[in-house]
Amino acid sequence: MRIAINGRLLIENRLEGLGYFTWEVLKRMVDLYPEHDYLVLFDRKPARAFLIPGVEFRILRPAARHPFLYLFWFDVLVPIHLRTWDAEVFVSFDGFTSQRLHIPVVTTIHDLAYLHYPEYMKSADLWYYKKFQPKFARLSTGLLTVSEYSAKDLEKQYNIKRNEIEVVYNGSRFENNPPESRPAVLEKYGVQAHQYFIYTGSLHPRKNIIRLVEAFEHAQAAKAGIKLVLAGRSAWKTQEIMERIDRSPVSVQIIRTGYVSDTTLWNLLKNSLSLCYVSLFEGFGVPVLDAFHAGVPVICSSTTSVAEVAGDAGLLVHPEDVQAISAAMDRVYLDGGIRQSLVESGHERKSRFSWRSTTKLIYETIEESYRNFRI
């Protein structure tokens, strides 16, 4: 097969959820199935790190960074380049695809957050998602998502039969060859090992940062000098979050790192007292799995897909219950037995998720889509 892959979110030093998913699957697919030809489509000059030997790439400009440019990129530029390359399948892992192709299309839609929390979307992006993502789901020869929760949501919201949706879980970026230990990372952010809670991921309202801060303020741990590290970039609609942190009575104990490298993230995560991931809505919840690999306890939401990922290896709390979040933080802080039990459960739980098994499932969907499309 000649497989073309959307790589527009492969951006050096700016990889996040969808970009990591694309990269982890892409490099494993090329390794596991080298008999096929691959083309990766970028919308800007790619970093050398994303150029895999033997894999072709093209840069399609202008960059697709606005809904109107999404339409031009996917429905004009992509079809032109795929025809000239003689592509036989188009694969997109970021939820968007082309409506103008006459070859099989395999699309991953990670979640439908825009339907559940539209107030946290930019108006232009919300318009694009509402108008086009249901179409992308229905026209796709193969439709993937990353949790059973999201599969059921797609079935309900888009009226797509459950047996037409394949669940392919995320893996962790740290499952193989985690970064080396660097004590200087802790010094840089003014924290000591096991003396801080951590949140990892971008900062925006759906991540429930304000309630996390409120819970931390009320925790005995905060009164004892424990800190809270927020490790991730400021995304959108963050002004209220930042103002709330600034006026917090424990603001000096709340550290905002901005976007960090994998090495920095790994060192901050594995030396933390616990991950606190109480997001309001997730299609998967990768930080929970990262924490299992780092060997630290997990406090996380009992809702959407997060509980599905955590299973019995996380201390589950309702994300809107500030008192419950605070109590969980203190329970982890005060009870060494609970910490150890959560770490052991996380060690067992992490074995259920791997990029290798995910890539194999995705490849099977690509192969089936190609075979059925040709019949």
Buried (B, 14 or more C-beta within 10 A) or exposed (E): BBBBBBBBBBBEEEBBBBBBBBBBBBBBBBEEBEEBBBBBBBBBEBEEEBEBEEBBBBBBEEEBEBBEBBBBBBBEBBBEBBEEBEBBBBBBBBBBBBBEBEBBBBBBBBBBBBBBBEEBBEEEBBEBBEEBBBEBBEBBBBBBBBBBBBBBBBBEBBEBEEEBBBBBBBBBBBBEEBBEEEEEBBEEBEBEEEBBBBBBBBBBBBBBBBBBBBBBBBBEBBEEEBBBBBBBBBBBBBEEBEEBBEEBEBEEBBBBBEBBEBBBBBBBBBBBBBBBBBBBBBBBBBBBBBBBBBEBBBBBBBBBBBBBBBBEBBBBBEBEBBEBBBBBBBBBBEEEEBBEBBBEBBEEBBEEBBBEBBBBBBBEBBBBBBEEBEE
